[in-house]
Amino acid sequence: MAVAKIAISIDEVILKQVDRLVQKKIYPSRSRAIQEAVKDKIERISKVRLANECAKLNSGEETSLAEEGMDMEIKEWQEY
């Protein structure tokens, strides 16, 4: 994985919390702590976006589309 160096501004209170996590050896460095926090946030946003898009679906309409033509096909199936 390619890594890019960037400069960021961060609230001092948050930075102290990050430093405590590094001090407790939860993360090996500030960079890793911030990188994982950003990654987690992006994943959460992606899941929320997917959930919001799914909520827009009409389940009755989706079921109807999925079953479209099934009545005719079922009659043509062989019995087991």
Residue, then its C-alpha position, 0 to 999 in steps of 0.5 A: m500500500a502506497v502511503a502519502k505524507i500530509a500535514i493536518s491541523i487537529d484540535e489539541v484535546i483530540l491530539k492529547q487523546v491520540d497521544r494517550l492511545v499511543q502511550k498505552k501502546i494501543y497504536p504504534s504511532r500518531s499516524r497509525a491512530i489517525q489513519e485508522a480513525v479516518k478509515d473507520k469513518i469512511e467505512r461507516i459513511s459508506k455503510v450509511r450511504l448504502a443503508n440510505e439507498c436501500a431504504k429508498l427501495n419499495s420492497g413490494e415493487e422489488t418483490s414484484l420485479a423479482e417474481e415477474g414471469m414466475d407464474m408461467e415458468i413454474k407451470e413449465w417446471q417438471e415435478y420431482 
